[in-house]
Amino acid sequence: MTHIRTKALGLLIGLAAILTPASSLFAQEDAQSRFDQGMAAYHAGDHETALGHFRSVVSAMPDSVVAVELLHSSQDGILELLVAGGEFETFAREVLATAATMTNDVIRDSAAAEADAKGCFAESYETRARAIFALSSKYGPFAAPPLVAKLASPSEEIRLQAVYALSRLGTEAVLPTLAASHSSHVEVRMGALMVMAEIKDGRVAARVADMAENDTDGAVRSIAGQLGYTERAVDLHYAQAWNYILADEMLGLSPAENYGVLWSIDSSRLQSYSVPTSAMALELAKYHLIRADELGHPKAMSSLAVVYANEAALLQGLVNDGQDYQEVLAAQRNAALTISGADRDIAMQGALQHGMQAASIELASMLG
């Protein structure tokens, strides 16, 4: 299947809701007024006057607070300018760039995300569309938990609306949805499968094929089998692991997606937990290799040793920088030692072939 890394307005990576302090209210009103005048001139075909107003907006937009408020109140206009090209696009991008300075605390505000997610289930299509846009721009992947929870709703309409909202998050929804696909709740797994079908991201191939072959529910197996992934799950898991290890441009983990969190699911409750951002891709590779080994891939364990060694080398660097990862580092090394010496020897050769010097040193020390 064609790999499409969709993203709900990828230019909005990291935007979040910010309370506007009183000191910014005047600047916000001034910027909004000038923007409205600019849009009026733009729609009237007077582009020179419009550009003059938009240039003045930049001077009236001193900080990210004002930019975020302008974006939230005028998102349709910003999007219109974004696709207009030329200086209009440049202005829209400047608004987005200014707005994109915010804190992790705001992105990860689960209570706020849950409150905002209610709009995704409103009667009005326009209200739902705006709510989905706001969720994506404010919370990125952290918008997923309240939507995943609705996949367990007894109402089919609510479940379908949740599927639609999650699919509109684009790439941001990939990792949370993959986690949701492991739910013990069959409706949640089915919903996650439908989301993965809509997103069309090649990194879900291994999981979809796995569900087609091994899910405990016949309906899930049937639908997963219709999504066009014809390779064996074991081979897809192994291949995807190496896509993460080698940072494949299309099927790896991009820096924009790396929030330093992985996801777990308990029925319909999706939760995130933190990992070092530098270890994210390796942790994802680890999952695929462990599953590939369970399914019988002969090279999974030697590749897993490469992952453990790379992560140990990475964590050693963090420890050397004074960060508190000693216990995690010890756990990685101990896990590597559970792999056979023959597989670790193969791993060391593979690490050398791929130019992974630090990992090969780690593996050599284990063999010694």
N, C-alpha and C positions, 0 to 999 in steps of 0.2 A: 504494500500500500504506500501511497505517497506520504512522505514525512512532512508535515506542516507544523512548524512551531508557532502556533497562534498565540497571541497575547492580547488580552483586553486592553487595548491602547497601551502598548508596551512603553511608550514615552512617559507614561505616568508611574513608572516603577518608583515605589517608595513614598508616594504621596499619602498624606494622612490628614484627618480632621484636626484642626488646631483651634482652640478657643481664641478669639480675637481680643487682645487687651484694649483697654479704653484708649490708650495712646495711639492705637492704629486705626481707630474708627474714622477719623477725619480723612486719613490717607486712603482708606478703603472706599469711602463714599466718593472722594475725588477721582480715584482710579476708575470706579464703576461708571461715574458720570461721563468721563472722557471715553471710556470703552463704548458705552451706549451710543454716544455721538459718532464715534468712528464706525460702528456697525451700521448706523442709519445712513451715513455717507456711502459706505461700501455697497449697501443694497440699492442705493440710488444711482450707482455707477460712477460716483465722484471719488475715484480712487486716490487722487492726490490729497484731497481733504481728509479722507479716511486714514491715510498713512500719517498725516500730521497729527491726528487725534491719537493714533496708536503709539506714535513716538512719545507723545506727552504722557501716555499711560505709564510708560517705562519710568519716567522721572517721578511719577506719583505713586510708584510701587516700590517702597524702600526696603521691604523685607518679605520673607516667605509667608508671613501671616496674611499680608494683603494679597499676595499672589494666590494663595490657596483659596481665600474668600472669593476673589475674582473668578477663579476657575470653577468653584462650586456654583456660583450664581450665574455664570455665563458659559457653561461648558459647551452648549450647542454652538455658540459663536466662535469659541476657541477652536473647536473641531472643524468648523467651516473654514476658518483661516488656515488651519494646519494643512488642509488639502488644496488650498488655493495657490500655493507656491510663492516664489519670489519673496519680497519683503513682508508680505502678509504671513507667510509660513515662518519666517525668521522671528517676527514678533510673537507668534503663538508659541514657538519653541522657547523663547525667552521667558514667557509666563510660566511654562511648564518647568523649565530649569530652576527658576527662582522658587517655585512652589515645592520643589523636590528636596528641600532641606528640612528634615523633621526627625524625630527621635524614635527609637525602637519601642519605647513605652507606648507611644501613640499607635504605631502599627499593630502592636500586640494587645491592644485594649479589647479583651474578649467580650466584656459587657457592652461596650459601645458597638462592636461588630454585631452582636446578637440583636441589639436594638435596631440597628440600621437594616439588618437582614429581613426584618418584618415587612419592609416595603416590597421585597421580592415576591410576596404572596398577596399583594393588594389586588383589588378588582380591576383597577385601571391598568391597561398595558403601558401607558406612558409612565405611570408611577413605578411600575415594576422595572421598566427599562432604566429609569433614572437611578433607582435603588441599586441595580446591578452595577451600573457605571460607578456609582459612589463607593460601593463595596470594593470593587477592584482597585480604584484609585487610592482609597484610604488604607486598605488593609492587605492587599496582595493575597498571598496564600492563607493569611490568618482570617480571611473572610469565609474560608471553607467550613469550619466546625459547625456554625449554626445552620448552614445549608445541608451538610451531611446528616445532621440530626433529623432533618425533615424527610430524608429518604426512608425513614422508618414510619412515617405517618400512615394511619389507616386510610387516609384519603388519597386516591390515585391522582387527583388533580394537584394536590399539594406535592406529591412525590415528583410529578412531571415538571412542576414549576421549579422545584429544587434542582432537578437534572438540568433544566434549561439555564438556570442561574449559574450553576457550577461550570457548565460548558462555556458560558460567556466569560468566565474568568480566564480562559485560555491556558497558556503555559503555567500560570500561577497555580492552577488546580491539579496539575499532573501528580505531584508527590502526595498531596493530601488524598487525592482520589485513589491512587494506588494503595495507600494504607487502608482506605475505606473498603477496598475490594476484598480485604481479609476479614471483614466483619463476620461474626457468627449469625447475624441477622440476614436472612436471605434477601429481603427487600432492599437492604442497604447494598449488598453485593450486586444485585440486579441494577440498582440505580447507578452505582459506580461504573458498572460495565457500560451502561448507556451513555454516561458522561465521557468515558474513554472513546467510545465510538464516535461521538460528536467532535471531540478535540482533535482526533487524528494525529496524535503525536507518536512518532515511531518508537519512543521509549516505553510505551505501554504494551508493545507487541508480545513480549515474553509473558507478561501477566495474563493477557487475554488468551493466549494459546494455552497457558497453564489452566485457566478456568475452563476452557473448552475440553481439555483432557481430563481434569481431575476434580472439578467442583462437585460437591456432594449433592447439589440440586440439579435435576435433569433439565429444567427450563433454563437455568443459567448456562449449563453446558451447551445446550442447543443454540442459544442466542450468541454466545461467544464463538461458537464454531461457524457462524454465518458472517463473521466480520472480516474474513479474507486473509487471516494469518495462517498460512499453510505449512510453515516450518514447524518442526517439533519444539515444544516448550523448552526441553532440556538444552537444545542448541541455541535457542533465542536467549535464554538466561545467560548462558556462557558468553555469547557475543556481546550482550548488553553490558555485562560486567567489564569487559575490556573496553567498551566504548567509554565507560566512566573512568577506568584506570588511565587510559591514554588521552583523555579529554577530547574526544571526538567533537568536531565543530558542530555537527548536527545532532548527534545522539548522546552527547555528554552532558555535563552540567555547566550551564553558562554562569559567569559571575553575577549577572543580574538576578538569577534565580536563587542564589546561594544566601539564604538568610541564617545559616548556621542552626537549622532545626530539622529534625526528622519527625515522623508522625507515627502514632499508634492508634488503634481503634478498639474500643470496648463496646460491643453491640453497635449503638449509633453515636457513641461519644468519641469524637475525634480529639486527640490531644497531641501537642507538640512537646518535644524535649530537645534540649540544646546539645550541640556537638561543636567542636572547633570548625570554623568555616573551612579551614584548610584541609580538614579530614572528611568533609561532606561527601565528595565523590567516591572516596575509598569506602565509606560506610555503605553507600548505595551499591557499590560493586560487591561488597561482602555479602549483602543480602542475596544478590543474584547467584553468586558462586555457591553459597550454602544450599540454595534451592537446586542449582544445577547438580550438585553432589547428591542431594536426596533423590534426584531423578536419574542418577547413574552416569553423569558425564565423567569420563576417565581423566580429564585434565583439570577438573574443578579444584581439587585439593592443592595441587602444585600452584595453581593461579591464586588460590586463597592465601597460600604462604607468601606470595609476592605482595598481596594486599597488606597482610599483617606486618611484613617487614617495612613496607613503605610507610605505614601508619606509625610504626614504632620509631622510625627515623624522624618522621615529622614531629611526633610528640617529644622526642628527645630534644629537638631544637626548641620547642616551647618551654620545656623544663629548664634548659640552659638559659633561656631568657627570663627565668624567674617565675614562670607560670606554674600553677599547682596541678600538674597532670601526672605526678609520679605513679599514683595507683592505676590510672588508666594505662599508662605506659607498661607497667608490670603485667597488667592483664593481657595486653596485646602480645607481649613476648611469651607469656605462658600459653596463650592460645596457639601461637605459632608452633610451640614445642609439642603440641598434641598431634601435629601433622607428622607423618612418617619422615624419616631421614631421607628416603629416596625421593619423596615429593619435594622436600626442602632443597635437595641437591638440584633437581630439575628447575625449581623456582629460582635458585641463584643463577643458573645459566640463563634463564629467561630474563631475569633482571638485568644482567650484563648486556644481553642482546638489545634490550630496550634503553640502555644508557642510564639505568637506575642505580647509580653508584652507591648511594647511601643505603638503599635496600639490600644491595648485594653484600655490603659490609655487615649489615644486621644478620643476614642469612649465613654468612661465613662464620660469624661468631657463634651462631647456634649449632652449626655443624661441628665446630671445633670443640 
